[in-house]
Amino acid sequence: MARGLFRIYRTYIHIEKDFVELQSEVTTLEKRNAELDTQIQRIESSEGKDYEIRKKLDVAKPGEKTLYIVDTP
């Protein structure tokens, strides 16, 4: 009877450890999900789209001029 009780206790300890780890992972994933939702909302706005296009493609709107500063040694 003591052996069976010990096995049940050992199983309980393992399950509790796994449960705590999974809770931590869920919390981390929920934070990441909130960050991604914020980024999606920013990108869906017209200013966000404009910013991402300019950042990734290095383009300018018609009539805008680009100034490049080159440091000479």
mmCIF file of the N, C-alpha and C atoms, coordinates in Angstrom:
data_MODEL
# 
_entry.id   MODEL 
# 
loop_
_atom_site.group_PDB 
_atom_site.id 
_atom_site.type_symbol 
_atom_site.label_atom_id 
_atom_site.label_alt_id 
_atom_site.label_comp_id 
_atom_site.label_asym_id 
_atom_site.label_entity_id 
_atom_site.label_seq_id 
_atom_site.pdbx_PDB_ins_code 
_atom_site.Cartn_x 
_atom_site.Cartn_y 
_atom_site.Cartn_z 
_atom_site.occupancy 
_atom_site.B_iso_or_equiv 
_atom_site.pdbx_formal_charge 
_atom_site.auth_seq_id 
_atom_site.auth_comp_id 
_atom_site.auth_asym_id 
_atom_site.auth_atom_id 
_atom_site.pdbx_PDB_model_num 
ATOM 1   N N  . MET A 1 1  ? 0.816  -1.183 0.000   1.00 0.00 ? 1  MET A N  1 
ATOM 2   C CA . MET A 1 1  ? 0.000  0.000  0.000   1.00 0.00 ? 1  MET A CA 1 
ATOM 3   C C  . MET A 1 1  ? 0.873  1.266  0.000   1.00 0.00 ? 1  MET A C  1 
ATOM 4   N N  . ALA A 1 2  ? 1.963  1.224  0.746   1.00 0.00 ? 2  ALA A N  1 
ATOM 5   C CA . ALA A 1 2  ? 2.862  2.380  0.800   1.00 0.00 ? 2  ALA A CA 1 
ATOM 6   C C  . ALA A 1 2  ? 3.516  2.603  -0.561  1.00 0.00 ? 2  ALA A C  1 
ATOM 7   N N  . ARG A 1 3  ? 3.859  1.509  -1.238  1.00 0.00 ? 3  ARG A N  1 
ATOM 8   C CA . ARG A 1 3  ? 4.472  1.623  -2.559  1.00 0.00 ? 3  ARG A CA 1 
ATOM 9   C C  . ARG A 1 3  ? 3.526  2.281  -3.554  1.00 0.00 ? 3  ARG A C  1 
ATOM 10  N N  . GLY A 1 4  ? 2.258  1.885  -3.539  1.00 0.00 ? 4  GLY A N  1 
ATOM 11  C CA . GLY A 1 4  ? 1.263  2.480  -4.415  1.00 0.00 ? 4  GLY A CA 1 
ATOM 12  C C  . GLY A 1 4  ? 1.062  3.959  -4.108  1.00 0.00 ? 4  GLY A C  1 
ATOM 13  N N  . LEU A 1 5  ? 1.045  4.299  -2.825  1.00 0.00 ? 5  LEU A N  1 
ATOM 14  C CA . LEU A 1 5  ? 0.905  5.695  -2.423  1.00 0.00 ? 5  LEU A CA 1 
ATOM 15  C C  . LEU A 1 5  ? 2.099  6.518  -2.891  1.00 0.00 ? 5  LEU A C  1 
ATOM 16  N N  . PHE A 1 6  ? 3.305  5.940  -2.787  1.00 0.00 ? 6  PHE A N  1 
ATOM 17  C CA . PHE A 1 6  ? 4.510  6.639  -3.236  1.00 0.00 ? 6  PHE A CA 1 
ATOM 18  C C  . PHE A 1 6  ? 4.471  6.889  -4.738  1.00 0.00 ? 6  PHE A C  1 
ATOM 19  N N  . ARG A 1 7  ? 4.004  5.889  -5.518  1.00 0.00 ? 7  ARG A N  1 
ATOM 20  C CA . ARG A 1 7  ? 3.901  6.059  -6.963  1.00 0.00 ? 7  ARG A CA 1 
ATOM 21  C C  . ARG A 1 7  ? 2.911  7.162  -7.315  1.00 0.00 ? 7  ARG A C  1 
ATOM 22  N N  . ILE A 1 8  ? 1.797  7.183  -6.636  1.00 0.00 ? 8  ILE A N  1 
ATOM 23  C CA . ILE A 1 8  ? 0.801  8.226  -6.892  1.00 0.00 ? 8  ILE A CA 1 
ATOM 24  C C  . ILE A 1 8  ? 1.382  9.592  -6.552  1.00 0.00 ? 8  ILE A C  1 
ATOM 25  N N  . TYR A 1 9  ? 2.090  9.693  -5.442  1.00 0.00 ? 9  TYR A N  1 
ATOM 26  C CA . TYR A 1 9  ? 2.695  10.971 -5.036  1.00 0.00 ? 9  TYR A CA 1 
ATOM 27  C C  . TYR A 1 9  ? 3.738  11.420 -6.056  1.00 0.00 ? 9  TYR A C  1 
ATOM 28  N N  . ARG A 1 10 ? 4.563  10.484 -6.513  1.00 0.00 ? 10 ARG A N  1 
ATOM 29  C CA . ARG A 1 10 ? 5.590  10.812 -7.504  1.00 0.00 ? 10 ARG A CA 1 
ATOM 30  C C  . ARG A 1 10 ? 4.945  11.292 -8.807  1.00 0.00 ? 10 ARG A C  1 
ATOM 31  N N  . THR A 1 11 ? 3.881  10.635 -9.224  1.00 0.00 ? 11 THR A N  1 
ATOM 32  C CA . THR A 1 11 ? 3.150  11.053 -10.424 1.00 0.00 ? 11 THR A CA 1 
ATOM 33  C C  . THR A 1 11 ? 2.560  12.446 -10.224 1.00 0.00 ? 11 THR A C  1 
ATOM 34  N N  . TYR A 1 12 ? 2.014  12.710 -9.052  1.00 0.00 ? 12 TYR A N  1 
ATOM 35  C CA . TYR A 1 12 ? 1.446  14.021 -8.742  1.00 0.00 ? 12 TYR A CA 1 
ATOM 36  C C  . TYR A 1 12 ? 2.510  15.111 -8.839  1.00 0.00 ? 12 TYR A C  1 
ATOM 37  N N  . ILE A 1 13 ? 3.693  14.859 -8.320  1.00 0.00 ? 13 ILE A N  1 
ATOM 38  C CA . ILE A 1 13 ? 4.784  15.835 -8.358  1.00 0.00 ? 13 ILE A CA 1 
ATOM 39  C C  . ILE A 1 13 ? 5.162  16.135 -9.808  1.00 0.00 ? 13 ILE A C  1 
ATOM 40  N N  . HIS A 1 14 ? 5.272  15.123 -10.649 1.00 0.00 ? 14 HIS A N  1 
ATOM 41  C CA . HIS A 1 14 ? 5.617  15.331 -12.064 1.00 0.00 ? 14 HIS A CA 1 
ATOM 42  C C  . HIS A 1 14 ? 4.529  16.125 -12.784 1.00 0.00 ? 14 HIS A C  1 
ATOM 43  N N  . ILE A 1 15 ? 3.289  15.776 -12.519 1.00 0.00 ? 15 ILE A N  1 
ATOM 44  C CA . ILE A 1 15 ? 2.182  16.473 -13.171 1.00 0.00 ? 15 ILE A CA 1 
ATOM 45  C C  . ILE A 1 15 ? 2.131  17.925 -12.721 1.00 0.00 ? 15 ILE A C  1 
ATOM 46  N N  . GLU A 1 16 ? 2.353  18.176 -11.442 1.00 0.00 ? 16 GLU A N  1 
ATOM 47  C CA . GLU A 1 16 ? 2.332  19.547 -10.940 1.00 0.00 ? 16 GLU A CA 1 
ATOM 48  C C  . GLU A 1 16 ? 3.453  20.378 -11.568 1.00 0.00 ? 16 GLU A C  1 
ATOM 49  N N  . LYS A 1 17 ? 4.643  19.775 -11.709 1.00 0.00 ? 17 LYS A N  1 
ATOM 50  C CA . LYS A 1 17 ? 5.767  20.470 -12.343 1.00 0.00 ? 17 LYS A CA 1 
ATOM 51  C C  . LYS A 1 17 ? 5.428  20.817 -13.791 1.00 0.00 ? 17 LYS A C  1 
ATOM 52  N N  . ASP A 1 18 ? 4.873  19.863 -14.526 1.00 0.00 ? 18 ASP A N  1 
ATOM 53  C CA . ASP A 1 18 ? 4.487  20.106 -15.918 1.00 0.00 ? 18 ASP A CA 1 
ATOM 54  C C  . ASP A 1 18 ? 3.409  21.184 -16.007 1.00 0.00 ? 18 ASP A C  1 
ATOM 55  N N  . PHE A 1 19 ? 2.470  21.174 -15.074 1.00 0.00 ? 19 PHE A N  1 
ATOM 56  C CA . PHE A 1 19 ? 1.399  22.154 -15.069 1.00 0.00 ? 19 PHE A CA 1 
ATOM 57  C C  . PHE A 1 19 ? 1.949  23.561 -14.876 1.00 0.00 ? 19 PHE A C  1 
ATOM 58  N N  . VAL A 1 20 ? 2.883  23.722 -13.952 1.00 0.00 ? 20 VAL A N  1 
ATOM 59  C CA . VAL A 1 20 ? 3.489  25.036 -13.709 1.00 0.00 ? 20 VAL A CA 1 
ATOM 60  C C  . VAL A 1 20 ? 4.242  25.511 -14.946 1.00 0.00 ? 20 VAL A C  1 
ATOM 61  N N  . GLU A 1 21 ? 4.988  24.628 -15.597 1.00 0.00 ? 21 GLU A N  1 
ATOM 62  C CA . GLU A 1 21 ? 5.710  24.985 -16.811 1.00 0.00 ? 21 GLU A CA 1 
ATOM 63  C C  . GLU A 1 21 ? 4.745  25.405 -17.930 1.00 0.00 ? 21 GLU A C  1 
ATOM 64  N N  . LEU A 1 22 ? 3.655  24.682 -18.065 1.00 0.00 ? 22 LEU A N  1 
ATOM 65  C CA . LEU A 1 22 ? 2.678  25.007 -19.097 1.00 0.00 ? 22 LEU A CA 1 
ATOM 66  C C  . LEU A 1 22 ? 1.986  26.329 -18.805 1.00 0.00 ? 22 LEU A C  1 
ATOM 67  N N  . GLN A 1 23 ? 1.715  26.614 -17.533 1.00 0.00 ? 23 GLN A N  1 
ATOM 68  C CA . GLN A 1 23 ? 1.123  27.907 -17.180 1.00 0.00 ? 23 GLN A CA 1 
ATOM 69  C C  . GLN A 1 23 ? 2.075  29.044 -17.551 1.00 0.00 ? 23 GLN A C  1 
ATOM 70  N N  . SER A 1 24 ? 3.353  28.848 -17.295 1.00 0.00 ? 24 SER A N  1 
ATOM 71  C CA . SER A 1 24 ? 4.347  29.856 -17.648 1.00 0.00 ? 24 SER A CA 1 
ATOM 72  C C  . SER A 1 24 ? 4.391  30.062 -19.161 1.00 0.00 ? 24 SER A C  1 
ATOM 73  N N  . GLU A 1 25 ? 4.342  28.983 -19.900 1.00 0.00 ? 25 GLU A N  1 
ATOM 74  C CA . GLU A 1 25 ? 4.358  29.071 -21.362 1.00 0.00 ? 25 GLU A CA 1 
ATOM 75  C C  . GLU A 1 25 ? 3.103  29.770 -21.888 1.00 0.00 ? 25 GLU A C  1 
ATOM 76  N N  . VAL A 1 26 ? 1.952  29.482 -21.290 1.00 0.00 ? 26 VAL A N  1 
ATOM 77  C CA . VAL A 1 26 ? 0.706  30.131 -21.695 1.00 0.00 ? 26 VAL A CA 1 
ATOM 78  C C  . VAL A 1 26 ? 0.798  31.629 -21.455 1.00 0.00 ? 26 VAL A C  1 
ATOM 79  N N  . THR A 1 27 ? 1.335  32.030 -20.319 1.00 0.00 ? 27 THR A N  1 
ATOM 80  C CA . THR A 1 27 ? 1.490  33.452 -20.009 1.00 0.00 ? 27 THR A CA 1 
ATOM 81  C C  . THR A 1 27 ? 2.396  34.120 -21.033 1.00 0.00 ? 27 THR A C  1 
ATOM 82  N N  . THR A 1 28 ? 3.506  33.487 -21.372 1.00 0.00 ? 28 THR A N  1 
ATOM 83  C CA . THR A 1 28 ? 4.433  34.022 -22.364 1.00 0.00 ? 28 THR A CA 1 
ATOM 84  C C  . THR A 1 28 ? 3.748  34.159 -23.728 1.00 0.00 ? 28 THR A C  1 
ATOM 85  N N  . LEU A 1 29 ? 3.000  33.155 -24.127 1.00 0.00 ? 29 LEU A N  1 
ATOM 86  C CA . LEU A 1 29 ? 2.315  33.188 -25.417 1.00 0.00 ? 29 LEU A CA 1 
ATOM 87  C C  . LEU A 1 29 ? 1.208  34.242 -25.441 1.00 0.00 ? 29 LEU A C  1 
ATOM 88  N N  . GLU A 1 30 ? 0.524  34.445 -24.327 1.00 0.00 ? 30 GLU A N  1 
ATOM 89  C CA . GLU A 1 30 ? -0.504 35.486 -24.274 1.00 0.00 ? 30 GLU A CA 1 
ATOM 90  C C  . GLU A 1 30 ? 0.119  36.876 -24.422 1.00 0.00 ? 30 GLU A C  1 
ATOM 91  N N  . LYS A 1 31 ? 1.279  37.086 -23.799 1.00 0.00 ? 31 LYS A N  1 
ATOM 92  C CA . LYS A 1 31 ? 1.977  38.370 -23.948 1.00 0.00 ? 31 LYS A CA 1 
ATOM 93  C C  . LYS A 1 31 ? 2.395  38.578 -25.398 1.00 0.00 ? 31 LYS A C  1 
ATOM 94  N N  . ARG A 1 32 ? 2.931  37.549 -26.017 1.00 0.00 ? 32 ARG A N  1 
ATOM 95  C CA . ARG A 1 32 ? 3.359  37.628 -27.413 1.00 0.00 ? 32 ARG A CA 1 
ATOM 96  C C  . ARG A 1 32 ? 2.166  37.907 -28.327 1.00 0.00 ? 32 ARG A C  1 
ATOM 97  N N  . ASN A 1 33 ? 1.033  37.264 -28.034 1.00 0.00 ? 33 ASN A N  1 
ATOM 98  C CA . ASN A 1 33 ? -0.173 37.479 -28.819 1.00 0.00 ? 33 ASN A CA 1 
ATOM 99  C C  . ASN A 1 33 ? -0.628 38.930 -28.715 1.00 0.00 ? 33 ASN A C  1 
ATOM 100 N N  . ALA A 1 34 ? -0.571 39.505 -27.524 1.00 0.00 ? 34 ALA A N  1 
ATOM 101 C CA . ALA A 1 34 ? -0.955 40.905 -27.338 1.00 0.00 ? 34 ALA A CA 1 
ATOM 102 C C  . ALA A 1 34 ? -0.020 41.829 -28.121 1.00 0.00 ? 34 ALA A C  1 
ATOM 103 N N  . GLU A 1 35 ? 1.285  41.532 -28.115 1.00 0.00 ? 35 GLU A N  1 
ATOM 104 C CA . GLU A 1 35 ? 2.247  42.330 -28.872 1.00 0.00 ? 35 GLU A CA 1 
ATOM 105 C C  . GLU A 1 35 ? 1.948  42.260 -30.373 1.00 0.00 ? 35 GLU A C  1 
ATOM 106 N N  . LEU A 1 36 ? 1.670  41.062 -30.853 1.00 0.00 ? 36 LEU A N  1 
ATOM 107 C CA . LEU A 1 36 ? 1.370  40.890 -32.280 1.00 0.00 ? 36 LEU A CA 1 
ATOM 108 C C  . LEU A 1 36 ? 0.078  41.598 -32.663 1.00 0.00 ? 36 LEU A C  1 
ATOM 109 N N  . ASP A 1 37 ? -0.937 41.557 -31.793 1.00 0.00 ? 37 ASP A N  1 
ATOM 110 C CA . ASP A 1 37 ? -2.178 42.278 -32.079 1.00 0.00 ? 37 ASP A CA 1 
ATOM 111 C C  . ASP A 1 37 ? -1.927 43.773 -32.191 1.00 0.00 ? 37 ASP A C  1 
ATOM 112 N N  . THR A 1 38 ? -1.081 44.305 -31.315 1.00 0.00 ? 38 THR A N  1 
ATOM 113 C CA . THR A 1 38 ? -0.739 45.725 -31.362 1.00 0.00 ? 38 THR A CA 1 
ATOM 114 C C  . THR A 1 38 ? -0.036 46.065 -32.674 1.00 0.00 ? 38 THR A C  1 
ATOM 115 N N  . GLN A 1 39 ? 0.901  45.222 -33.082 1.00 0.00 ? 39 GLN A N  1 
ATOM 116 C CA . GLN A 1 39 ? 1.620  45.457 -34.329 1.00 0.00 ? 39 GLN A CA 1 
ATOM 117 C C  . GLN A 1 39 ? 0.687  45.360 -35.533 1.00 0.00 ? 39 GLN A C  1 
ATOM 118 N N  . ILE A 1 40 ? -0.244 44.426 -35.511 1.00 0.00 ? 40 ILE A N  1 
ATOM 119 C CA . ILE A 1 40 ? -1.192 44.274 -36.615 1.00 0.00 ? 40 ILE A CA 1 
ATOM 120 C C  . ILE A 1 40 ? -2.066 45.511 -36.729 1.00 0.00 ? 40 ILE A C  1 
ATOM 121 N N  . GLN A 1 41 ? -2.539 46.018 -35.593 1.00 0.00 ? 41 GLN A N  1 
ATOM 122 C CA . GLN A 1 41 ? -3.371 47.225 -35.617 1.00 0.00 ? 41 GLN A CA 1 
ATOM 123 C C  . GLN A 1 41 ? -2.583 48.412 -36.165 1.00 0.00 ? 41 GLN A C  1 
ATOM 124 N N  . ARG A 1 42 ? -1.303 48.508 -35.795 1.00 0.00 ? 42 ARG A N  1 
ATOM 125 C CA . ARG A 1 42 ? -0.476 49.608 -36.287 1.00 0.00 ? 42 ARG A CA 1 
ATOM 126 C C  . ARG A 1 42 ? -0.277 49.490 -37.796 1.00 0.00 ? 42 ARG A C  1 
ATOM 127 N N  . ILE A 1 43 ? -0.013 48.308 -38.276 1.00 0.00 ? 43 ILE A N  1 
ATOM 128 C CA . ILE A 1 43 ? 0.255  48.104 -39.701 1.00 0.00 ? 43 ILE A CA 1 
ATOM 129 C C  . ILE A 1 43 ? -1.010 48.281 -40.535 1.00 0.00 ? 43 ILE A C  1 
ATOM 130 N N  . GLU A 1 44 ? -2.178 47.980 -39.977 1.00 0.00 ? 44 GLU A N  1 
ATOM 131 C CA . GLU A 1 44 ? -3.416 48.113 -40.741 1.00 0.00 ? 44 GLU A CA 1 
ATOM 132 C C  . GLU A 1 44 ? -3.808 49.568 -40.974 1.00 0.00 ? 44 GLU A C  1 
ATOM 133 N N  . SER A 1 45 ? -3.259 50.499 -40.192 1.00 0.00 ? 45 SER A N  1 
ATOM 134 C CA . SER A 1 45 ? -3.566 51.912 -40.416 1.00 0.00 ? 45 SER A CA 1 
ATOM 135 C C  . SER A 1 45 ? -2.794 52.402 -41.638 1.00 0.00 ? 45 SER A C  1 
ATOM 136 N N  . SER A 1 46 ? -3.259 53.498 -42.228 1.00 0.00 ? 46 SER A N  1 
ATOM 137 C CA . SER A 1 46 ? -2.593 54.005 -43.428 1.00 0.00 ? 46 SER A CA 1 
ATOM 138 C C  . SER A 1 46 ? -1.183 54.502 -43.107 1.00 0.00 ? 46 SER A C  1 
ATOM 139 N N  . GLU A 1 47 ? -0.994 55.095 -41.927 1.00 0.00 ? 47 GLU A N  1 
ATOM 140 C CA . GLU A 1 47 ? 0.342  55.555 -41.538 1.00 0.00 ? 47 GLU A CA 1 
ATOM 141 C C  . GLU A 1 47 ? 1.290  54.369 -41.344 1.00 0.00 ? 47 GLU A C  1 
ATOM 142 N N  . GLY A 1 48 ? 0.761  53.290 -40.787 1.00 0.00 ? 48 GLY A N  1 
ATOM 143 C CA . GLY A 1 48 ? 1.576  52.096 -40.573 1.00 0.00 ? 48 GLY A CA 1 
ATOM 144 C C  . GLY A 1 48 ? 2.002  51.460 -41.883 1.00 0.00 ? 48 GLY A C  1 
ATOM 145 N N  . LYS A 1 49 ? 1.081  51.398 -42.831 1.00 0.00 ? 49 LYS A N  1 
ATOM 146 C CA . LYS A 1 49 ? 1.420  50.845 -44.147 1.00 0.00 ? 49 LYS A CA 1 
ATOM 147 C C  . LYS A 1 49 ? 2.484  51.701 -44.821 1.00 0.00 ? 49 LYS A C  1 
ATOM 148 N N  . ASP A 1 50 ? 2.298  53.015 -44.747 1.00 0.00 ? 50 ASP A N  1 
ATOM 149 C CA . ASP A 1 50 ? 3.260  53.942 -45.340 1.00 0.00 ? 50 ASP A CA 1 
ATOM 150 C C  . ASP A 1 50 ? 4.633  53.764 -44.703 1.00 0.00 ? 50 ASP A C  1 
ATOM 151 N N  . TYR A 1 51 ? 4.672  53.656 -43.387 1.00 0.00 ? 51 TYR A N  1 
ATOM 152 C CA . TYR A 1 51 ? 5.941  53.484 -42.676 1.00 0.00 ? 51 TYR A CA 1 
ATOM 153 C C  . TYR A 1 51 ? 6.641  52.195 -43.087 1.00 0.00 ? 51 TYR A C  1 
ATOM 154 N N  . GLU A 1 52 ? 5.900  51.101 -43.146 1.00 0.00 ? 52 GLU A N  1 
ATOM 155 C CA . GLU A 1 52 ? 6.499  49.810 -43.495 1.00 0.00 ? 52 GLU A CA 1 
ATOM 156 C C  . GLU A 1 52 ? 7.013  49.805 -44.934 1.00 0.00 ? 52 GLU A C  1 
ATOM 157 N N  . ILE A 1 53 ? 6.272  50.410 -45.841 1.00 0.00 ? 53 ILE A N  1 
ATOM 158 C CA . ILE A 1 53 ? 6.717  50.470 -47.244 1.00 0.00 ? 53 ILE A CA 1 
ATOM 159 C C  . ILE A 1 53 ? 8.001  51.281 -47.349 1.00 0.00 ? 53 ILE A C  1 
ATOM 160 N N  . ARG A 1 54 ? 8.036  52.423 -46.669 1.00 0.00 ? 54 ARG A N  1 
ATOM 161 C CA . ARG A 1 54 ? 9.237  53.264 -46.728 1.00 0.00 ? 54 ARG A CA 1 
ATOM 162 C C  . ARG A 1 54 ? 10.435 52.567 -46.095 1.00 0.00 ? 54 ARG A C  1 
ATOM 163 N N  . LYS A 1 55 ? 10.200 51.867 -44.998 1.00 0.00 ? 55 LYS A N  1 
ATOM 164 C CA . LYS A 1 55 ? 11.292 51.194 -44.282 1.00 0.00 ? 55 LYS A CA 1 
ATOM 165 C C  . LYS A 1 55 ? 11.878 50.043 -45.105 1.00 0.00 ? 55 LYS A C  1 
ATOM 166 N N  . LYS A 1 56 ? 11.013 49.242 -45.703 1.00 0.00 ? 56 LYS A N  1 
ATOM 167 C CA . LYS A 1 56 ? 11.474 48.041 -46.402 1.00 0.00 ? 56 LYS A CA 1 
ATOM 168 C C  . LYS A 1 56 ? 11.920 48.290 -47.839 1.00 0.00 ? 56 LYS A C  1 
ATOM 169 N N  . LEU A 1 57 ? 11.322 49.260 -48.509 1.00 0.00 ? 57 LEU A N  1 
ATOM 170 C CA . LEU A 1 57 ? 11.603 49.443 -49.928 1.00 0.00 ? 57 LEU A CA 1 
ATOM 171 C C  . LEU A 1 57 ? 12.403 50.698 -50.247 1.00 0.00 ? 57 LEU A C  1 
ATOM 172 N N  . ASP A 1 58 ? 12.636 51.563 -49.267 1.00 0.00 ? 58 ASP A N  1 
ATOM 173 C CA . ASP A 1 58 ? 13.405 52.786 -49.466 1.00 0.00 ? 58 ASP A CA 1 
ATOM 174 C C  . ASP A 1 58 ? 12.836 53.604 -50.622 1.00 0.00 ? 58 ASP A C  1 
ATOM 175 N N  . VAL A 1 59 ? 11.560 53.980 -50.503 1.00 0.00 ? 59 VAL A N  1 
ATOM 176 C CA . VAL A 1 59 ? 10.879 54.761 -51.528 1.00 0.00 ? 59 VAL A CA 1 
ATOM 177 C C  . VAL A 1 59 ? 10.440 56.100 -50.952 1.00 0.00 ? 59 VAL A C  1 
ATOM 178 N N  . ALA A 1 60 ? 10.062 57.023 -51.840 1.00 0.00 ? 60 ALA A N  1 
ATOM 179 C CA . ALA A 1 60 ? 9.550  58.332 -51.438 1.00 0.00 ? 60 ALA A CA 1 
ATOM 180 C C  . ALA A 1 60 ? 8.285  58.616 -52.234 1.00 0.00 ? 60 ALA A C  1 
ATOM 181 N N  . LYS A 1 61 ? 7.437  59.461 -51.666 1.00 0.00 ? 61 LYS A N  1 
ATOM 182 C CA . LYS A 1 61 ? 6.217  59.860 -52.364 1.00 0.00 ? 61 LYS A CA 1 
ATOM 183 C C  . LYS A 1 61 ? 6.573  60.838 -53.477 1.00 0.00 ? 61 LYS A C  1 
ATOM 184 N N  . PRO A 1 62 ? 5.704  60.974 -54.471 1.00 0.00 ? 62 PRO A N  1 
ATOM 185 C CA . PRO A 1 62 ? 5.961  61.957 -55.533 1.00 0.00 ? 62 PRO A CA 1 
ATOM 186 C C  . PRO A 1 62 ? 6.100  63.357 -54.939 1.00 0.00 ? 62 PRO A C  1 
ATOM 187 N N  . GLY A 1 63 ? 7.123  64.049 -55.359 1.00 0.00 ? 63 GLY A N  1 
ATOM 188 C CA . GLY A 1 63 ? 7.366  65.399 -54.875 1.00 0.00 ? 63 GLY A CA 1 
ATOM 189 C C  . GLY A 1 63 ? 8.312  65.453 -53.689 1.00 0.00 ? 63 GLY A C  1 
ATOM 190 N N  . GLU A 1 64 ? 8.561  64.342 -53.028 1.00 0.00 ? 64 GLU A N  1 
ATOM 191 C CA . GLU A 1 64 ? 9.499  64.323 -51.916 1.00 0.00 ? 64 GLU A CA 1 
ATOM 192 C C  . GLU A 1 64 ? 10.908 64.149 -52.443 1.00 0.00 ? 64 GLU A C  1 
ATOM 193 N N  . LYS A 1 65 ? 11.839 64.707 -51.717 1.00 0.00 ? 65 LYS A N  1 
ATOM 194 C CA . LYS A 1 65 ? 13.237 64.560 -52.096 1.00 0.00 ? 65 LYS A CA 1 
ATOM 195 C C  . LYS A 1 65 ? 13.971 63.853 -50.966 1.00 0.00 ? 65 LYS A C  1 
ATOM 196 N N  . THR A 1 66 ? 15.001 63.111 -51.347 1.00 0.00 ? 66 THR A N  1 
ATOM 197 C CA . THR A 1 66 ? 15.790 62.377 -50.374 1.00 0.00 ? 66 THR A CA 1 
ATOM 198 C C  . THR A 1 66 ? 17.157 63.011 -50.283 1.00 0.00 ? 66 THR A C  1 
ATOM 199 N N  . LEU A 1 67 ? 17.633 63.138 -49.077 1.00 0.00 ? 67 LEU A N  1 
ATOM 200 C CA . LEU A 1 67 ? 18.949 63.722 -48.833 1.00 0.00 ? 67 LEU A CA 1 
ATOM 201 C C  . LEU A 1 67 ? 19.834 62.666 -48.213 1.00 0.00 ? 67 LEU A C  1 
ATOM 202 N N  . TYR A 1 68 ? 20.939 62.348 -48.850 1.00 0.00 ? 68 TYR A N  1 
ATOM 203 C CA . TYR A 1 68 ? 21.887 61.375 -48.331 1.00 0.00 ? 68 TYR A CA 1 
ATOM 204 C C  . TYR A 1 68 ? 23.137 62.136 -47.869 1.00 0.00 ? 68 TYR A C  1 
ATOM 205 N N  . ILE A 1 69 ? 23.532 61.902 -46.655 1.00 0.00 ? 69 ILE A N  1 
ATOM 206 C CA . ILE A 1 69 ? 24.728 62.542 -46.120 1.00 0.00 ? 69 ILE A CA 1 
ATOM 207 C C  . ILE A 1 69 ? 25.842 61.504 -46.100 1.00 0.00 ? 69 ILE A C  1 
ATOM 208 N N  . VAL A 1 70 ? 26.935 61.807 -46.809 1.00 0.00 ? 70 VAL A N  1 
ATOM 209 C CA . VAL A 1 70 ? 28.048 60.888 -46.911 1.00 0.00 ? 70 VAL A CA 1 
ATOM 210 C C  . VAL A 1 70 ? 29.207 61.498 -46.146 1.00 0.00 ? 70 VAL A C  1 
ATOM 211 N N  . ASP A 1 71 ? 29.720 60.739 -45.205 1.00 0.00 ? 71 ASP A N  1 
ATOM 212 C CA . ASP A 1 71 ? 30.860 61.194 -44.404 1.00 0.00 ? 71 ASP A CA 1 
ATOM 213 C C  . ASP A 1 71 ? 32.146 60.829 -45.136 1.00 0.00 ? 71 ASP A C  1 
ATOM 214 N N  . THR A 1 72 ? 32.974 61.821 -45.413 1.00 0.00 ? 72 THR A N  1 
ATOM 215 C CA . THR A 1 72 ? 34.231 61.550 -46.089 1.00 0.00 ? 72 THR A CA 1 
ATOM 216 C C  . THR A 1 72 ? 35.343 61.426 -45.053 1.00 0.00 ? 72 THR A C  1 
ATOM 217 N N  . PRO A 1 73 ? 36.258 60.496 -45.287 1.00 0.00 ? 73 PRO A N  1 
ATOM 218 C CA . PRO A 1 73 ? 37.335 60.284 -44.312 1.00 0.00 ? 73 PRO A CA 1 
ATOM 219 C C  . PRO A 1 73 ? 38.377 61.374 -44.310 1.00 0.00 ? 73 PRO A C  1 
# 
